[in-house]
């Protein structure tokens, strides 16, 4: 019978109560709390349990990303081999296999699917902090899909500023 924000407030109050305390001392009348926006609800879900239950976070940015010419994973699969594209997603993992001559592979996802990104040694070295620490990125690169498996060879990485709210982190170099 209460909003998520009111429930979080009550949970915080309940967490301060300890055995041996006089009952009701930690009860504080909550201020008037407005309901949470869709973004705030999603960010609270990610912070609490690491996932969202009803939507993929990239959905919240899709209109703005689309207006900027940034493709979805589904659109990427239709892009011509050799074309330059921009796409965005949450980083799910980073890998650098011994057999890959120093290439780093980024696994990313958006609301329409998975995206495979290859980052050269040179690009990794130029943008190491961004590449290593971002939870979500905008990637510019060249599509490779002649063999039926679609991937992007990155030539530029850009921060996706809202990305820190979309993920608690990726599985890296395992």
C-alpha positions in Angstrom: 0.0 0.0 0.0 3.0 2.4 -0.3 5.3 3.5 -3.0 8.8 2.1 -3.5 10.4 5.3 -2.1 8.2 5.1 1.1 9.1 1.4 1.5 12.8 2.2 1.2 12.4 4.9 3.9 10.6 2.5 6.2 13.2 -0.2 5.6 16.0 2.3 6.5 14.2 3.1 9.7 13.7 -0.6 10.5 17.4 -1.3 9.9 18.3 1.0 12.8 16.3 -0.9 15.3 18.4 -3.3 17.5 17.6 -5.8 20.2 17.4 -4.1 23.6 16.2 -0.7 22.2 13.0 0.7 23.5 10.3 0.1 20.8 9.4 2.9 18.5 12.4 5.1 19.2 13.8 4.8 15.8 10.4 5.5 14.1 10.7 8.8 12.3 7.7 10.3 10.5 8.7 10.2 6.8 8.7 13.4 4.8 6.3 13.7 1.9 8.0 11.6 -0.7 7.1 11.8 -4.3 7.0 8.6 -6.4 10.1 7.4 -8.2 10.5 7.9 -11.9 11.0 5.0 -14.2 14.8 5.8 -14.2 14.9 5.9 -10.4 13.0 2.6 -10.1 15.4 1.0 -12.6 18.5 2.3 -10.9 17.2 1.1 -7.5 16.7 -2.4 -8.9 20.2 -2.5 -10.4 21.7 -1.2 -7.2 19.8 -3.6 -5.0 20.0 -6.9 -7.0 22.0 -6.2 -10.1 19.2 -6.6 -12.6 15.9 -5.1 -13.6 12.7 -7.1 -13.6 10.7 -5.4 -16.3 12.9 -3.7 -18.8 16.4 -3.5 -20.1 17.9 -0.2 -19.0 19.0 0.9 -22.5 15.3 1.2 -23.4 15.2 4.4 -21.3 17.8 6.0 -23.6 16.7 4.6 -27.0 14.8 7.6 -28.3 17.8 9.9 -27.7 20.3 7.3 -29.0 18.2 6.8 -32.1 18.1 10.5 -32.8 21.9 10.5 -32.6 22.1 7.8 -35.2 23.2 5.1 -32.7 22.0 1.6 -33.8 20.5 -1.2 -31.8 22.0 -4.7 -31.7 19.1 -5.8 -34.0 19.8 -3.0 -36.5 23.5 -3.9 -36.4 22.8 -7.3 -37.8 21.3 -5.7 -40.9 24.2 -3.2 -41.4 26.3 -3.9 -44.5 29.6 -5.5 -44.1 32.4 -2.9 -43.9 30.1 0.0 -43.0 30.9 2.4 -40.1 28.3 2.5 -37.4 27.8 3.8 -33.9 26.1 1.6 -31.2 25.7 1.7 -27.5 25.2 -0.9 -24.8 26.0 -2.1 -21.3 29.3 -4.0 -21.0 28.7 -7.5 -19.8 32.3 -8.8 -20.1 35.8 -8.0 -21.3 38.1 -10.8 -22.6 41.6 -10.9 -23.9 42.4 -14.5 -25.0 46.1 -15.5 -25.3 45.4 -16.4 -28.9 44.0 -13.0 -29.9 47.3 -11.1 -30.4 46.4 -8.5 -27.8 42.8 -7.8 -29.0 40.3 -7.2 -26.3 36.7 -8.4 -26.9 33.8 -6.5 -25.3 30.5 -8.2 -24.9 27.7 -5.6 -24.8 24.0 -5.7 -24.6 21.1 -3.5 -25.3 17.3 -4.0 -25.3 17.4 -5.8 -28.6 20.3 -8.2 -28.1 24.0 -8.8 -27.8 26.9 -6.9 -29.5 30.4 -8.3 -30.0 33.1 -5.6 -30.2 36.8 -6.0 -31.0 39.2 -3.4 -29.5 42.7 -3.3 -31.0 45.8 -3.0 -28.9 46.3 0.6 -30.1 42.7 1.7 -29.3 42.9 0.0 -25.9 46.1 1.8 -25.1 44.8 5.2 -26.2 41.5 4.8 -24.3 42.5 2.4 -21.6 40.8 4.0 -18.6 37.5 4.4 -20.4 37.7 1.0 -22.0 38.6 -0.7 -18.7 36.3 1.1 -16.3 33.1 2.0 -18.2 29.9 0.1 -17.4 28.3 1.2 -20.7 29.8 2.7 -23.9 29.0 4.2 -27.2 31.2 2.5 -29.8 32.1 3.6 -33.3 33.5 1.0 -35.6 33.4 -1.1 -38.8 30.8 -3.9 -39.1 32.1 -7.4 -39.9 29.3 -9.7 -40.8 30.4 -11.4 -44.1 30.6 -14.8 -42.3 27.1 -14.5 -40.7 28.4 -13.7 -37.2 28.2 -9.9 -36.7 30.8 -8.0 -34.8 32.3 -4.5 -34.8 35.9 -3.5 -35.0 36.0 -0.4 -32.8 37.8 2.7 -33.8 36.4 5.0 -31.1 35.0 4.6 -27.7 32.8 7.2 -26.0 31.4 7.3 -22.5 27.7 6.6 -22.0 27.2 8.9 -19.1 24.2 7.1 -17.6 26.0 3.8 -17.8 27.0 3.8 -14.2 23.4 3.5 -13.2 22.8 0.6 -15.6 25.1 -2.1 -14.2 26.9 -3.1 -11.1 29.8 -4.1 -13.2 30.9 -6.7 -15.8 32.7 -10.0 -15.7 36.2 -9.2 -16.9 39.1 -11.2 -18.1 37.9 -14.5 -16.6 
